[in-house]
Amino acid sequence: MSNATAVSDATFEAEVVNSSVPVIVDFWAEWCGPCRMIAPILDQIAEEYKGRVKVVKVDVDSNSRTASQFSVMSIPTLLFFKGGKVQDQVVGALPKKMLQEKVEKFLA
């Protein structure tokens, strides 16, 4: 079961922009191999950092408005939000160790 919350164009602002905790947004698609590869890693991060960071997923095929709003051209793209603003981004699949280092830096 996924620890990451699915968000849509309609719920993005409430779940991400207005979140009281930092948020990692995973822009993905069902047909994207690298997206499926990092999904379990993001679920582990969501579990390990529960309460400190929220991990959400945006399916770019059904939520193109949000993807366009943040100029997401390649997937997977991870956007790191704090205080409603993008603080960092990662394009492509990273190994868990590198992603954890990014998260630690993001939360520092």
PDB file as gemmi writes it, atoms N, CA and C in Angstrom:
CRYST1    1.000    1.000    1.000  90.00  90.00  90.00 P 1                      
ATOM      1  N   MET A   1       0.838  -1.196   0.000  1.00  0.00           N  
ATOM      2  CA  MET A   1       0.000   0.000   0.000  1.00  0.00           C  
ATOM      3  C   MET A   1       0.873   1.245   0.000  1.00  0.00           C  
ATOM      4  N   SER A   2       0.452   2.241  -0.706  1.00  0.00           N  
ATOM      5  CA  SER A   2       1.236   3.461  -0.839  1.00  0.00           C  
ATOM      6  C   SER A   2       1.090   4.359   0.384  1.00  0.00           C  
ATOM      7  N   ASN A   3       2.202   4.914   0.832  1.00  0.00           N  
ATOM      8  CA  ASN A   3       2.192   5.891   1.919  1.00  0.00           C  
ATOM      9  C   ASN A   3       2.074   7.299   1.367  1.00  0.00           C  
ATOM     10  N   ALA A   4       2.162   7.435   0.058  1.00  0.00           N  
ATOM     11  CA  ALA A   4       2.060   8.740  -0.588  1.00  0.00           C  
ATOM     12  C   ALA A   4       0.591   8.992  -0.944  1.00  0.00           C  
ATOM     13  N   THR A   5       0.162  10.216  -0.747  1.00  0.00           N  
ATOM     14  CA  THR A   5      -1.219  10.609  -1.025  1.00  0.00           C  
ATOM     15  C   THR A   5      -1.349  11.054  -2.475  1.00  0.00           C  
ATOM     16  N   ALA A   6      -2.372  10.569  -3.157  1.00  0.00           N  
ATOM     17  CA  ALA A   6      -2.634  11.034  -4.521  1.00  0.00           C  
ATOM     18  C   ALA A   6      -3.340  12.379  -4.444  1.00  0.00           C  
ATOM     19  N   VAL A   7      -2.835  13.363  -5.172  1.00  0.00           N  
ATOM     20  CA  VAL A   7      -3.507  14.666  -5.244  1.00  0.00           C  
ATOM     21  C   VAL A   7      -3.820  14.978  -6.698  1.00  0.00           C  
ATOM     22  N   SER A   8      -4.812  15.838  -6.872  1.00  0.00           N  
ATOM     23  CA  SER A   8      -5.271  16.201  -8.213  1.00  0.00           C  
ATOM     24  C   SER A   8      -5.140  17.709  -8.395  1.00  0.00           C  
ATOM     25  N   ASP A   9      -5.471  18.161  -9.598  1.00  0.00           N  
ATOM     26  CA  ASP A   9      -5.505  19.602  -9.853  1.00  0.00           C  
ATOM     27  C   ASP A   9      -6.387  20.288  -8.811  1.00  0.00           C  
ATOM     28  N   ALA A  10      -7.513  19.650  -8.466  1.00  0.00           N  
ATOM     29  CA  ALA A  10      -8.488  20.243  -7.547  1.00  0.00           C  
ATOM     30  C   ALA A  10      -8.000  20.287  -6.100  1.00  0.00           C  
ATOM     31  N   THR A  11      -7.193  19.303  -5.681  1.00  0.00           N  
ATOM     32  CA  THR A  11      -6.777  19.240  -4.270  1.00  0.00           C  
ATOM     33  C   THR A  11      -5.346  19.706  -4.031  1.00  0.00           C  
ATOM     34  N   PHE A  12      -4.631  20.050  -5.093  1.00  0.00           N  
ATOM     35  CA  PHE A  12      -3.217  20.399  -4.980  1.00  0.00           C  
ATOM     36  C   PHE A  12      -2.971  21.552  -3.999  1.00  0.00           C  
ATOM     37  N   GLU A  13      -3.725  22.624  -4.126  1.00  0.00           N  
ATOM     38  CA  GLU A  13      -3.488  23.783  -3.266  1.00  0.00           C  
ATOM     39  C   GLU A  13      -3.682  23.429  -1.792  1.00  0.00           C  
ATOM     40  N   ALA A  14      -4.765  22.745  -1.472  1.00  0.00           N  
ATOM     41  CA  ALA A  14      -5.050  22.375  -0.088  1.00  0.00           C  
ATOM     42  C   ALA A  14      -4.005  21.409   0.468  1.00  0.00           C  
ATOM     43  N   GLU A  15      -3.610  20.408  -0.329  1.00  0.00           N  
ATOM     44  CA  GLU A  15      -2.691  19.367   0.142  1.00  0.00           C  
ATOM     45  C   GLU A  15      -1.227  19.791   0.144  1.00  0.00           C  
ATOM     46  N   VAL A  16      -0.853  20.691  -0.775  1.00  0.00           N  
ATOM     47  CA  VAL A  16       0.563  21.032  -0.945  1.00  0.00           C  
ATOM     48  C   VAL A  16       0.857  22.475  -0.546  1.00  0.00           C  
ATOM     49  N   VAL A  17       0.248  23.408  -1.241  1.00  0.00           N  
ATOM     50  CA  VAL A  17       0.549  24.825  -1.029  1.00  0.00           C  
ATOM     51  C   VAL A  17       0.198  25.255   0.400  1.00  0.00           C  
ATOM     52  N   ASN A  18      -0.939  24.779   0.914  1.00  0.00           N  
ATOM     53  CA  ASN A  18      -1.383  25.177   2.249  1.00  0.00           C  
ATOM     54  C   ASN A  18      -0.960  24.209   3.350  1.00  0.00           C  
ATOM     55  N   SER A  19      -0.081  23.273   3.046  1.00  0.00           N  
ATOM     56  CA  SER A  19       0.350  22.277   4.028  1.00  0.00           C  
ATOM     57  C   SER A  19       1.190  22.925   5.130  1.00  0.00           C  
ATOM     58  N   SER A  20       0.966  22.470   6.365  1.00  0.00           N  
ATOM     59  CA  SER A  20       1.743  22.982   7.500  1.00  0.00           C  
ATOM     60  C   SER A  20       3.105  22.290   7.609  1.00  0.00           C  
ATOM     61  N   VAL A  21       3.270  21.170   6.922  1.00  0.00           N  
ATOM     62  CA  VAL A  21       4.567  20.476   6.907  1.00  0.00           C  
ATOM     63  C   VAL A  21       5.137  20.527   5.493  1.00  0.00           C  
ATOM     64  N   PRO A  22       6.453  20.399   5.351  1.00  0.00           N  
ATOM     65  CA  PRO A  22       7.053  20.360   4.009  1.00  0.00           C  
ATOM     66  C   PRO A  22       6.480  19.193   3.198  1.00  0.00           C  
ATOM     67  N   VAL A  23       6.425  19.385   1.881  1.00  0.00           N  
ATOM     68  CA  VAL A  23       5.816  18.384   0.999  1.00  0.00           C  
ATOM     69  C   VAL A  23       6.756  18.056  -0.155  1.00  0.00           C  
ATOM     70  N   ILE A  24       6.864  16.763  -0.466  1.00  0.00           N  
ATOM     71  CA  ILE A  24       7.566  16.307  -1.666  1.00  0.00           C  
ATOM     72  C   ILE A  24       6.486  15.869  -2.648  1.00  0.00           C  
ATOM     73  N   VAL A  25       6.473  16.494  -3.825  1.00  0.00           N  
ATOM     74  CA  VAL A  25       5.469  16.171  -4.838  1.00  0.00           C  
ATOM     75  C   VAL A  25       6.129  15.360  -5.946  1.00  0.00           C  
ATOM     76  N   ASP A  26       5.596  14.176  -6.183  1.00  0.00           N  
ATOM     77  CA  ASP A  26       6.086  13.281  -7.233  1.00  0.00           C  
ATOM     78  C   ASP A  26       5.165  13.393  -8.440  1.00  0.00           C  
ATOM     79  N   PHE A  27       5.676  14.002  -9.519  1.00  0.00           N  
ATOM     80  CA  PHE A  27       4.934  14.043 -10.782  1.00  0.00           C  
ATOM     81  C   PHE A  27       5.288  12.779 -11.549  1.00  0.00           C  
ATOM     82  N   TRP A  28       4.298  11.956 -11.863  1.00  0.00           N  
ATOM     83  CA  TRP A  28       4.532  10.639 -12.438  1.00  0.00           C  
ATOM     84  C   TRP A  28       3.434  10.288 -13.447  1.00  0.00           C  
ATOM     85  N   ALA A  29       3.593   9.120 -14.093  1.00  0.00           N  
ATOM     86  CA  ALA A  29       2.560   8.557 -14.966  1.00  0.00           C  
ATOM     87  C   ALA A  29       2.666   7.034 -14.910  1.00  0.00           C  
ATOM     88  N   GLU A  30       1.535   6.394 -15.120  1.00  0.00           N  
ATOM     89  CA  GLU A  30       1.459   4.929 -15.068  1.00  0.00           C  
ATOM     90  C   GLU A  30       2.418   4.271 -16.057  1.00  0.00           C  
ATOM     91  N   TRP A  31       2.582   4.850 -17.241  1.00  0.00           N  
ATOM     92  CA  TRP A  31       3.388   4.266 -18.314  1.00  0.00           C  
ATOM     93  C   TRP A  31       4.886   4.534 -18.160  1.00  0.00           C  
ATOM     94  N   CYS A  32       5.273   5.283 -17.144  1.00  0.00           N  
ATOM     95  CA  CYS A  32       6.665   5.705 -16.957  1.00  0.00           C  
ATOM     96  C   CYS A  32       7.429   4.692 -16.103  1.00  0.00           C  
ATOM     97  N   GLY A  33       8.370   3.976 -16.727  1.00  0.00           N  
ATOM     98  CA  GLY A  33       9.168   2.966 -16.016  1.00  0.00           C  
ATOM     99  C   GLY A  33       9.945   3.524 -14.826  1.00  0.00           C  
ATOM    100  N   PRO A  34      10.731   4.599 -15.022  1.00  0.00           N  
ATOM    101  CA  PRO A  34      11.472   5.167 -13.887  1.00  0.00           C  
ATOM    102  C   PRO A  34      10.548   5.647 -12.757  1.00  0.00           C  
ATOM    103  N   CYS A  35       9.347   6.103 -13.095  1.00  0.00           N  
ATOM    104  CA  CYS A  35       8.380   6.531 -12.072  1.00  0.00           C  
ATOM    105  C   CYS A  35       8.001   5.333 -11.198  1.00  0.00           C  
ATOM    106  N   ARG A  36       7.738   4.211 -11.852  1.00  0.00           N  
ATOM    107  CA  ARG A  36       7.369   2.994 -11.101  1.00  0.00           C  
ATOM    108  C   ARG A  36       8.548   2.501 -10.282  1.00  0.00           C  
ATOM    109  N   MET A  37       9.757   2.749 -10.770  1.00  0.00           N  
ATOM    110  CA  MET A  37      10.959   2.313 -10.067  1.00  0.00           C  
ATOM    111  C   MET A  37      11.147   3.080  -8.745  1.00  0.00           C  
ATOM    112  N   ILE A  38      10.869   4.390  -8.745  1.00  0.00           N  
ATOM    113  CA  ILE A  38      11.094   5.155  -7.513  1.00  0.00           C  
ATOM    114  C   ILE A  38       9.884   5.162  -6.572  1.00  0.00           C  
ATOM    115  N   ALA A  39       8.727   4.696  -7.046  1.00  0.00           N  
ATOM    116  CA  ALA A  39       7.516   4.699  -6.205  1.00  0.00           C  
ATOM    117  C   ALA A  39       7.729   4.016  -4.849  1.00  0.00           C  
ATOM    118  N   PRO A  40       8.326   2.802  -4.801  1.00  0.00           N  
ATOM    119  CA  PRO A  40       8.517   2.169  -3.491  1.00  0.00           C  
ATOM    120  C   PRO A  40       9.504   2.952  -2.604  1.00  0.00           C  
ATOM    121  N   ILE A  41      10.473   3.603  -3.222  1.00  0.00           N  
ATOM    122  CA  ILE A  41      11.440   4.411  -2.463  1.00  0.00           C  
ATOM    123  C   ILE A  41      10.714   5.596  -1.822  1.00  0.00           C  
ATOM    124  N   LEU A  42       9.848   6.244  -2.587  1.00  0.00           N  
ATOM    125  CA  LEU A  42       9.082   7.374  -2.047  1.00  0.00           C  
ATOM    126  C   LEU A  42       8.131   6.926  -0.946  1.00  0.00           C  
ATOM    127  N   ASP A  43       7.554   5.734  -1.088  1.00  0.00           N  
ATOM    128  CA  ASP A  43       6.699   5.193  -0.027  1.00  0.00           C  
ATOM    129  C   ASP A  43       7.504   4.975   1.253  1.00  0.00           C  
ATOM    130  N   GLN A  44       8.739   4.464   1.115  1.00  0.00           N  
ATOM    131  CA  GLN A  44       9.605   4.264   2.283  1.00  0.00           C  
ATOM    132  C   GLN A  44       9.957   5.598   2.938  1.00  0.00           C  
ATOM    133  N   ILE A  45      10.252   6.597   2.123  1.00  0.00           N  
ATOM    134  CA  ILE A  45      10.577   7.926   2.648  1.00  0.00           C  
ATOM    135  C   ILE A  45       9.362   8.516   3.364  1.00  0.00           C  
ATOM    136  N   ALA A  46       8.178   8.348   2.781  1.00  0.00           N  
ATOM    137  CA  ALA A  46       6.947   8.838   3.419  1.00  0.00           C  
ATOM    138  C   ALA A  46       6.771   8.207   4.795  1.00  0.00           C  
ATOM    139  N   GLU A  47       7.086   6.921   4.913  1.00  0.00           N  
ATOM    140  CA  GLU A  47       6.963   6.207   6.184  1.00  0.00           C  
ATOM    141  C   GLU A  47       8.052   6.643   7.168  1.00  0.00           C  
ATOM    142  N   GLU A  48       9.285   6.703   6.697  1.00  0.00           N  
ATOM    143  CA  GLU A  48      10.426   7.039   7.571  1.00  0.00           C  
ATOM    144  C   GLU A  48      10.361   8.476   8.099  1.00  0.00           C  
ATOM    145  N   TYR A  49       9.799   9.382   7.315  1.00  0.00           N  
ATOM    146  CA  TYR A  49       9.760  10.795   7.708  1.00  0.00           C  
ATOM    147  C   TYR A  49       8.348  11.249   8.080  1.00  0.00           C  
ATOM    148  N   LYS A  50       7.495  10.301   8.415  1.00  0.00           N  
ATOM    149  CA  LYS A  50       6.092  10.594   8.759  1.00  0.00           C  
ATOM    150  C   LYS A  50       6.032  11.679   9.843  1.00  0.00           C  
ATOM    151  N   GLY A  51       5.182  12.681   9.614  1.00  0.00           N  
ATOM    152  CA  GLY A  51       5.051  13.774  10.571  1.00  0.00           C  
ATOM    153  C   GLY A  51       6.017  14.920  10.314  1.00  0.00           C  
ATOM    154  N   ARG A  52       7.116  14.627   9.599  1.00  0.00           N  
ATOM    155  CA  ARG A  52       8.109  15.660   9.287  1.00  0.00           C  
ATOM    156  C   ARG A  52       8.001  16.147   7.849  1.00  0.00           C  
ATOM    157  N   VAL A  53       7.539  15.257   6.978  1.00  0.00           N  
ATOM    158  CA  VAL A  53       7.368  15.599   5.563  1.00  0.00           C  
ATOM    159  C   VAL A  53       6.199  14.784   5.014  1.00  0.00           C  
ATOM    160  N   LYS A  54       5.501  15.361   4.076  1.00  0.00           N  
ATOM    161  CA  LYS A  54       4.386  14.661   3.427  1.00  0.00           C  
ATOM    162  C   LYS A  54       4.809  14.383   1.987  1.00  0.00           C  
ATOM    163  N   VAL A  55       4.523  13.167   1.513  1.00  0.00           N  
ATOM    164  CA  VAL A  55       4.820  12.795   0.127  1.00  0.00           C  
ATOM    165  C   VAL A  55       3.500  12.636  -0.605  1.00  0.00           C  
ATOM    166  N   VAL A  56       3.374  13.352  -1.722  1.00  0.00           N  
ATOM    167  CA  VAL A  56       2.154  13.252  -2.534  1.00  0.00           C  
ATOM    168  C   VAL A  56       2.528  12.942  -3.976  1.00  0.00           C  
ATOM    169  N   LYS A  57       1.576  12.371  -4.699  1.00  0.00           N  
ATOM    170  CA  LYS A  57       1.786  11.990  -6.105  1.00  0.00           C  
ATOM    171  C   LYS A  57       0.779  12.715  -6.985  1.00  0.00           C  
ATOM    172  N   VAL A  58       1.256  13.210  -8.120  1.00  0.00           N  
ATOM    173  CA  VAL A  58       0.385  13.845  -9.106  1.00  0.00           C  
ATOM    174  C   VAL A  58       0.560  13.094 -10.424  1.00  0.00           C  
ATOM    175  N   ASP A  59      -0.505  12.441 -10.866  1.00  0.00           N  
ATOM    176  CA  ASP A  59      -0.508  11.745 -12.161  1.00  0.00           C  
ATOM    177  C   ASP A  59      -0.628  12.815 -13.252  1.00  0.00           C  
ATOM    178  N   VAL A  60       0.434  12.987 -14.037  1.00  0.00           N  
ATOM    179  CA  VAL A  60       0.461  14.066 -15.038  1.00  0.00           C  
ATOM    180  C   VAL A  60      -0.560  13.865 -16.156  1.00  0.00           C  
ATOM    181  N   ASP A  61      -0.945  12.629 -16.409  1.00  0.00           N  
ATOM    182  CA  ASP A  61      -1.925  12.373 -17.472  1.00  0.00           C  
ATOM    183  C   ASP A  61      -3.315  12.906 -17.108  1.00  0.00           C  
ATOM    184  N   SER A  62      -3.688  12.773 -15.849  1.00  0.00           N  
ATOM    185  CA  SER A  62      -5.024  13.242 -15.455  1.00  0.00           C  
ATOM    186  C   SER A  62      -4.999  14.586 -14.733  1.00  0.00           C  
ATOM    187  N   ASN A  63      -3.817  15.145 -14.514  1.00  0.00           N  
ATOM    188  CA  ASN A  63      -3.699  16.436 -13.816  1.00  0.00           C  
ATOM    189  C   ASN A  63      -2.704  17.340 -14.528  1.00  0.00           C  
ATOM    190  N   SER A  64      -2.939  17.545 -15.799  1.00  0.00           N  
ATOM    191  CA  SER A  64      -1.979  18.292 -16.617  1.00  0.00           C  
ATOM    192  C   SER A  64      -1.882  19.766 -16.232  1.00  0.00           C  
ATOM    193  N   ARG A  65      -2.941  20.326 -15.654  1.00  0.00           N  
ATOM    194  CA  ARG A  65      -2.904  21.741 -15.273  1.00  0.00           C  
ATOM    195  C   ARG A  65      -1.817  21.992 -14.217  1.00  0.00           C  
ATOM    196  N   THR A  66      -1.765  21.132 -13.210  1.00  0.00           N  
ATOM    197  CA  THR A  66      -0.751  21.290 -12.158  1.00  0.00           C  
ATOM    198  C   THR A  66       0.644  21.059 -12.727  1.00  0.00           C  
ATOM    199  N   ALA A  67       0.800  20.043 -13.556  1.00  0.00           N  
ATOM    200  CA  ALA A  67       2.100  19.768 -14.176  1.00  0.00           C  
ATOM    201  C   ALA A  67       2.555  20.978 -14.999  1.00  0.00           C  
ATOM    202  N   SER A  68       1.644  21.572 -15.764  1.00  0.00           N  
ATOM    203  CA  SER A  68       1.978  22.750 -16.575  1.00  0.00           C  
ATOM    204  C   SER A  68       2.326  23.946 -15.701  1.00  0.00           C  
ATOM    205  N   GLN A  69       1.575  24.128 -14.637  1.00  0.00           N  
ATOM    206  CA  GLN A  69       1.786  25.258 -13.725  1.00  0.00           C  
ATOM    207  C   GLN A  69       3.223  25.289 -13.202  1.00  0.00           C  
ATOM    208  N   PHE A  70       3.805  24.098 -12.971  1.00  0.00           N  
ATOM    209  CA  PHE A  70       5.158  24.016 -12.445  1.00  0.00           C  
ATOM    210  C   PHE A  70       6.179  23.617 -13.514  1.00  0.00           C  
ATOM    211  N   SER A  71       5.797  23.758 -14.774  1.00  0.00           N  
ATOM    212  CA  SER A  71       6.677  23.499 -15.921  1.00  0.00           C  
ATOM    213  C   SER A  71       7.339  22.129 -15.874  1.00  0.00           C  
ATOM    214  N   VAL A  72       6.577  21.118 -15.501  1.00  0.00           N  
ATOM    215  CA  VAL A  72       7.093  19.752 -15.460  1.00  0.00           C  
ATOM    216  C   VAL A  72       7.141  19.232 -16.893  1.00  0.00           C  
ATOM    217  N   MET A  73       8.355  19.002 -17.395  1.00  0.00           N  
ATOM    218  CA  MET A  73       8.539  18.549 -18.778  1.00  0.00           C  
ATOM    219  C   MET A  73       8.928  17.080 -18.854  1.00  0.00           C  
ATOM    220  N   SER A  74       9.606  16.589 -17.828  1.00  0.00           N  
ATOM    221  CA  SER A  74      10.053  15.195 -17.784  1.00  0.00           C  
ATOM    222  C   SER A  74       9.548  14.566 -16.491  1.00  0.00           C  
ATOM    223  N   ILE A  75       9.335  13.263 -16.563  1.00  0.00           N  
ATOM    224  CA  ILE A  75       8.945  12.562 -15.341  1.00  0.00           C  
ATOM    225  C   ILE A  75       9.841  11.349 -15.148  1.00  0.00           C  
ATOM    226  N   PRO A  76      10.085  10.950 -13.919  1.00  0.00           N  
ATOM    227  CA  PRO A  76       9.563  11.573 -12.712  1.00  0.00           C  
ATOM    228  C   PRO A  76      10.256  12.915 -12.405  1.00  0.00           C  
ATOM    229  N   THR A  77       9.466  13.844 -11.888  1.00  0.00           N  
ATOM    230  CA  THR A  77       9.994  15.094 -11.348  1.00  0.00           C  
ATOM    231  C   THR A  77       9.499  15.200  -9.922  1.00  0.00           C  
ATOM    232  N   LEU A  78      10.413  15.468  -9.009  1.00  0.00           N  
ATOM    233  CA  LEU A  78      10.049  15.689  -7.612  1.00  0.00           C  
ATOM    234  C   LEU A  78      10.233  17.169  -7.312  1.00  0.00           C  
ATOM    235  N   LEU A  79       9.199  17.789  -6.755  1.00  0.00           N  
ATOM    236  CA  LEU A  79       9.298  19.172  -6.311  1.00  0.00           C  
ATOM    237  C   LEU A  79       9.204  19.173  -4.789  1.00  0.00           C  
ATOM    238  N   PHE A  80      10.074  19.926  -4.155  1.00  0.00           N  
ATOM    239  CA  PHE A  80      10.121  20.015  -2.700  1.00  0.00           C  
ATOM    240  C   PHE A  80       9.512  21.356  -2.288  1.00  0.00           C  
ATOM    241  N   PHE A  81       8.366  21.310  -1.617  1.00  0.00           N  
ATOM    242  CA  PHE A  81       7.645  22.513  -1.199  1.00  0.00           C  
ATOM    243  C   PHE A  81       7.810  22.760   0.297  1.00  0.00           C  
ATOM    244  N   LYS A  82       8.079  24.003   0.655  1.00  0.00           N  
ATOM    245  CA  LYS A  82       8.092  24.409   2.050  1.00  0.00           C  
ATOM    246  C   LYS A  82       7.437  25.784   2.105  1.00  0.00           C  
ATOM    247  N   GLY A  83       6.477  25.954   3.004  1.00  0.00           N  
ATOM    248  CA  GLY A  83       5.784  27.232   3.110  1.00  0.00           C  
ATOM    249  C   GLY A  83       5.042  27.602   1.837  1.00  0.00           C  
ATOM    250  N   GLY A  84       4.587  26.588   1.093  1.00  0.00           N  
ATOM    251  CA  GLY A  84       3.807  26.834  -0.114  1.00  0.00           C  
ATOM    252  C   GLY A  84       4.619  27.167  -1.348  1.00  0.00           C  
ATOM    253  N   LYS A  85       5.949  27.153  -1.222  1.00  0.00           N  
ATOM    254  CA  LYS A  85       6.799  27.510  -2.362  1.00  0.00           C  
ATOM    255  C   LYS A  85       7.786  26.381  -2.680  1.00  0.00           C  
ATOM    256  N   VAL A  86       8.134  26.274  -3.980  1.00  0.00           N  
ATOM    257  CA  VAL A  86       9.105  25.267  -4.405  1.00  0.00           C  
ATOM    258  C   VAL A  86      10.484  25.680  -3.907  1.00  0.00           C  
ATOM    259  N   GLN A  87      11.143  24.768  -3.188  1.00  0.00           N  
ATOM    260  CA  GLN A  87      12.478  25.018  -2.654  1.00  0.00           C  
ATOM    261  C   GLN A  87      13.565  24.288  -3.434  1.00  0.00           C  
ATOM    262  N   ASP A  88      13.176  23.163  -4.050  1.00  0.00           N  
ATOM    263  CA  ASP A  88      14.157  22.332  -4.751  1.00  0.00           C  
ATOM    264  C   ASP A  88      13.409  21.422  -5.716  1.00  0.00           C  
ATOM    265  N   GLN A  89      14.165  20.820  -6.635  1.00  0.00           N  
ATOM    266  CA  GLN A  89      13.543  19.850  -7.539  1.00  0.00           C  
ATOM    267  C   GLN A  89      14.566  18.814  -7.976  1.00  0.00           C  
ATOM    268  N   VAL A  90      14.049  17.644  -8.300  1.00  0.00           N  
ATOM    269  CA  VAL A  90      14.861  16.546  -8.820  1.00  0.00           C  
ATOM    270  C   VAL A  90      14.136  16.018 -10.046  1.00  0.00           C  
ATOM    271  N   VAL A  91      14.848  15.901 -11.160  1.00  0.00           N  
ATOM    272  CA  VAL A  91      14.264  15.324 -12.368  1.00  0.00           C  
ATOM    273  C   VAL A  91      14.963  13.989 -12.611  1.00  0.00           C  
ATOM    274  N   GLY A  92      14.174  12.934 -12.748  1.00  0.00           N  
ATOM    275  CA  GLY A  92      14.729  11.607 -12.960  1.00  0.00           C  
ATOM    276  C   GLY A  92      14.717  10.791 -11.681  1.00  0.00           C  
ATOM    277  N   ALA A  93      14.986   9.515 -11.830  1.00  0.00           N  
ATOM    278  CA  ALA A  93      14.977   8.587 -10.703  1.00  0.00           C  
ATOM    279  C   ALA A  93      16.330   8.596 -10.003  1.00  0.00           C  
ATOM    280  N   LEU A  94      16.307   8.819  -8.712  1.00  0.00           N  
ATOM    281  CA  LEU A  94      17.533   8.780  -7.910  1.00  0.00           C  
ATOM    282  C   LEU A  94      17.519   7.540  -7.028  1.00  0.00           C  
ATOM    283  N   PRO A  95      18.701   7.009  -6.700  1.00  0.00           N  
ATOM    284  CA  PRO A  95      18.753   5.908  -5.730  1.00  0.00           C  
ATOM    285  C   PRO A  95      18.289   6.412  -4.358  1.00  0.00           C  
ATOM    286  N   LYS A  96      17.829   5.488  -3.517  1.00  0.00           N  
ATOM    287  CA  LYS A  96      17.273   5.857  -2.207  1.00  0.00           C  
ATOM    288  C   LYS A  96      18.248   6.694  -1.387  1.00  0.00           C  
ATOM    289  N   LYS A  97      19.505   6.303  -1.346  1.00  0.00           N  
ATOM    290  CA  LYS A  97      20.492   7.025  -0.522  1.00  0.00           C  
ATOM    291  C   LYS A  97      20.589   8.492  -0.951  1.00  0.00           C  
ATOM    292  N   MET A  98      20.644   8.747  -2.237  1.00  0.00           N  
ATOM    293  CA  MET A  98      20.737  10.124  -2.728  1.00  0.00           C  
ATOM    294  C   MET A  98      19.463  10.908  -2.429  1.00  0.00           C  
ATOM    295  N   LEU A  99      18.322  10.231  -2.546  1.00  0.00           N  
ATOM    296  CA  LEU A  99      17.049  10.880  -2.262  1.00  0.00           C  
ATOM    297  C   LEU A  99      16.941  11.211  -0.767  1.00  0.00           C  
ATOM    298  N   GLN A 100      17.395  10.295   0.078  1.00  0.00           N  
ATOM    299  CA  GLN A 100      17.388  10.554   1.518  1.00  0.00           C  
ATOM    300  C   GLN A 100      18.274  11.755   1.864  1.00  0.00           C  
ATOM    301  N   GLU A 101      19.427  11.859   1.215  1.00  0.00           N  
ATOM    302  CA  GLU A 101      20.311  12.998   1.450  1.00  0.00           C  
ATOM    303  C   GLU A 101      19.616  14.302   1.059  1.00  0.00           C  
ATOM    304  N   LYS A 102      18.893  14.284  -0.069  1.00  0.00           N  
ATOM    305  CA  LYS A 102      18.118  15.452  -0.509  1.00  0.00           C  
ATOM    306  C   LYS A 102      17.072  15.829   0.539  1.00  0.00           C  
ATOM    307  N   VAL A 103      16.363  14.815   1.041  1.00  0.00           N  
ATOM    308  CA  VAL A 103      15.305  15.046   2.026  1.00  0.00           C  
ATOM    309  C   VAL A 103      15.899  15.628   3.307  1.00  0.00           C  
ATOM    310  N   GLU A 104      17.011  15.064   3.767  1.00  0.00           N  
ATOM    311  CA  GLU A 104      17.666  15.560   4.992  1.00  0.00           C  
ATOM    312  C   GLU A 104      18.059  17.029   4.835  1.00  0.00           C  
ATOM    313  N   LYS A 105      18.618  17.374   3.677  1.00  0.00           N  
ATOM    314  CA  LYS A 105      19.017  18.750   3.401  1.00  0.00           C  
ATOM    315  C   LYS A 105      17.788  19.665   3.354  1.00  0.00           C  
ATOM    316  N   PHE A 106      16.734  19.161   2.748  1.00  0.00           N  
ATOM    317  CA  PHE A 106      15.480  19.896   2.615  1.00  0.00           C  
ATOM    318  C   PHE A 106      14.875  20.204   3.983  1.00  0.00           C  
ATOM    319  N   LEU A 107      14.956  19.249   4.899  1.00  0.00           N  
ATOM    320  CA  LEU A 107      14.351  19.406   6.221  1.00  0.00           C  
ATOM    321  C   LEU A 107      15.238  20.168   7.206  1.00  0.00           C  
ATOM    322  N   ALA A 108      16.515  20.348   6.859  1.00  0.00           N  
ATOM    323  CA  ALA A 108      17.457  21.002   7.793  1.00  0.00           C  
ATOM    324  C   ALA A 108      17.117  22.470   7.999  1.00  0.00           C  
TER     325      ALA A 108                                                      
END                                                                             
